[in-house]
Amino acid sequence: MIIMLVSGTVVGQLNIEVHIWGEVKQPGAYMVPEGTNVVQLISRAGGPTQFADLSRVEVTHVVGDSNWVECVDIASYLKGKGDNMVPVLGKGDVVVVPTNAWYRWRRALEVTRDLAIIINAMYWLTMIGKMLE
């Protein structure tokens, strides 16, 4: 909502608070102009991380005392595919950018590596203990 227009310049604009969580570079609460969409909020939050799954972005819309969740395929939108529209955010909306499969695989490999190190250390401690007997 534009409050006043002087010589083609916006003097005042209604700002709303929205939140963005997950795989963006700067998650948190943001004051944005009314009419901001999901892509603009992701950009304001520094853009997606390398582990973001932009095909499954969830937007929780707050309407009075109730909420409803909308799943948005931002990846297809950015590639010009599909006819999906990017939702405009409302006051109190929450955007969640989930992790992608690469992140989950990388995390699983990190846990496996850590377990292998622990098992190897236990093996060598046992072997050293047997040699000292």
C-alpha positions as CSV (number, residue, x, y, z in Angstrom):
1,M,0.0,0.0,0.0
2,I,1.6,3.3,-1.1
3,I,0.8,6.0,1.4
4,M,2.0,9.1,-0.5
5,L,3.6,9.7,-3.9
6,V,5.5,12.9,-4.5
7,S,7.2,13.4,-7.9
8,G,7.1,9.7,-8.7
9,T,8.9,8.7,-5.5
10,V,7.4,6.6,-2.8
11,V,7.6,8.5,0.4
12,G,6.0,6.0,2.7
13,Q,5.0,2.4,2.4
14,L,3.4,-0.1,4.7
15,N,5.9,-2.6,6.0
16,I,5.0,-6.1,7.4
17,E,7.0,-8.5,9.5
18,V,7.7,-11.9,7.9
19,H,10.1,-14.7,8.9
20,I,12.3,-16.9,6.9
21,W,14.0,-20.1,8.3
22,G,16.1,-22.9,6.9
23,E,18.6,-22.9,4.0
24,V,19.1,-19.2,3.4
25,K,22.2,-17.3,4.2
26,Q,20.6,-14.9,6.8
27,P,17.5,-16.5,8.3
28,G,15.4,-14.4,10.6
29,A,12.6,-11.8,10.9
30,Y,12.4,-9.1,8.2
31,M,10.3,-6.0,7.8
32,V,9.4,-5.9,4.1
33,P,7.1,-3.8,2.0
34,E,3.5,-5.1,1.6
35,G,3.4,-7.0,-1.6
36,T,6.7,-8.7,-1.2
37,N,6.8,-12.2,-2.6
38,V,8.7,-15.3,-1.6
39,V,11.5,-14.9,-4.1
40,Q,12.1,-11.3,-3.0
41,L,12.3,-12.4,0.7
42,I,14.7,-15.2,-0.1
43,S,16.9,-12.6,-1.9
44,R,16.6,-10.2,1.1
45,A,17.8,-13.1,3.3
46,G,21.0,-13.3,1.3
47,G,19.8,-16.0,-1.1
48,P,19.6,-19.7,-0.8
49,T,22.6,-21.8,0.5
50,Q,24.1,-24.6,-1.5
51,F,22.0,-27.0,0.5
52,A,18.6,-25.3,-0.3
53,D,15.8,-27.3,-1.9
54,L,14.0,-24.6,-3.8
55,S,11.5,-27.1,-5.2
56,R,9.8,-27.6,-1.8
57,V,9.6,-24.2,-0.1
58,E,6.9,-24.0,2.5
59,V,5.0,-20.8,3.2
60,T,2.8,-20.7,6.3
61,H,0.2,-18.0,5.9
62,V,-1.2,-16.5,9.1
63,V,-4.9,-15.6,8.7
64,G,-6.4,-14.4,12.0
65,D,-6.1,-17.3,14.5
66,S,-5.5,-19.9,11.9
67,N,-2.6,-20.9,9.6
68,W,-2.4,-22.7,6.3
69,V,0.7,-24.1,4.6
70,E,1.4,-23.7,0.9
71,C,4.2,-25.6,-0.8
72,V,5.9,-23.6,-3.6
73,D,8.3,-24.8,-6.4
74,I,10.6,-21.8,-6.6
75,A,13.1,-23.8,-8.7
76,S,10.6,-24.3,-11.5
77,Y,9.5,-20.7,-11.3
78,L,13.2,-19.5,-11.6
79,K,13.7,-21.8,-14.6
80,G,10.6,-20.4,-16.3
81,K,8.9,-23.8,-16.2
82,G,5.3,-24.4,-15.0
83,D,2.6,-21.9,-14.5
84,N,3.0,-21.7,-10.7
85,M,2.8,-18.2,-9.3
86,V,5.0,-17.0,-6.5
87,P,2.9,-16.2,-3.4
88,V,2.8,-12.7,-2.0
89,L,3.5,-12.6,1.7
90,G,1.2,-11.3,4.4
91,K,1.8,-10.1,7.9
92,G,3.4,-12.8,10.1
93,D,3.9,-15.3,7.3
94,V,6.7,-17.8,7.7
95,V,8.8,-19.2,4.8
96,V,10.8,-22.3,5.3
97,V,13.5,-23.3,2.8
98,P,14.2,-27.1,3.4
99,T,17.5,-28.9,2.9
100,N,18.2,-30.8,-0.3
101,A,19.2,-34.4,-0.8
102,W,22.9,-33.6,-1.2
103,Y,22.9,-32.1,2.3
104,R,21.2,-35.2,3.8
105,W,23.7,-37.5,2.1
106,R,26.7,-35.4,3.1
107,R,25.4,-35.4,6.7
108,A,25.0,-39.2,6.7
109,L,28.6,-39.6,5.3
110,E,29.9,-37.3,8.0
111,V,28.3,-39.4,10.7
112,T,29.6,-42.6,9.1
113,R,33.1,-41.1,9.0
114,D,32.9,-40.1,12.7
115,L,31.8,-43.6,13.7
116,A,34.6,-45.1,11.7
117,I,37.2,-43.0,13.5
118,I,35.7,-43.9,16.9
119,I,35.7,-47.6,16.1
120,N,39.2,-47.4,14.7
121,A,40.4,-45.6,17.9
122,M,38.8,-48.2,20.1
123,Y,40.4,-51.1,18.1
124,W,43.9,-49.6,18.4
125,L,43.4,-48.9,22.1
126,T,42.4,-52.5,22.6
127,M,45.4,-53.7,20.6
128,I,47.8,-51.5,22.6
129,G,46.2,-52.8,25.8
130,K,46.8,-56.4,24.7
131,M,50.4,-55.7,23.8
132,L,51.1,-54.1,27.2
133,E,49.7,-57.2,29.1
